[in-house]
Each structure stands twice: as C-alpha cells, then as structure tokens.
Amino acid sequence: MDPKLGTKPFCTNLGLSPTFRMYYTLGLVVIQYFFPLIIISAAYTHMATKLWGTTAPGNKEESRDAVVLRNKKK
C-alpha cells in the first residue's frame, strides 16, 4: 500500500487495443499452459508405452511373471 496515495500497486498493460489484448492473453495461455501440458503428456505417454512393453528382468518363472503382469496392469 502506498502511504501517500492510499493505493495498492499493480501491473497492467496500458495502451493495448482490446483485440491485441485478447491475442496477447491467448498467447500467454498457450505458451504457459498448453505447451508444457503437451510436452509433459508426451513424456508420460512415452514412458508408459516403454514400461508397458517390457518384461521383468531375471529368470523366467511363470507364476511370478503372471503376478508381476497383473500388478503392472492395475
């Protein structure tokens, strides 16, 4: 709070037309929300497909492998 004026400071974009302000806001949403969301989703999808297709390491034992596969698919 500014003691002299009695106002709280804030940031705003002054002098922008309403159309440009809409595009500016839309651009910020895309850059700050959708790009990271797409990158994170792609990374998790890639990890999930890699993990889903792998087999358990070690000697093959049918009963143990069935339990591991069942737990993996939960």
PEJO-V554232 format. One line per field, one symbol per residue. psi: psi as a letter, one per 20 degrees, with the letter a starting at -180 (. if undefined). burial: b if it has 16 or more other ideal C-beta (glycine too) atoms within 10 Angstrom, else e. A space follows every 50 residues. Layout:
BEGIN
psi->???
burial->???
END
This chain:
BEGIN
psi->pohghkrpqqproqjpqhghhghggggggggiggghggggggghgggghg hhiqqpqaqpoggghggggghhi.
burial->eeeeeeeeeeeeeeeeeeeeeeeeeeeeeeeeeeeeeeeeeeeeeeeeee eeeeeeeeeeeeeeeeeeeeeeee
END
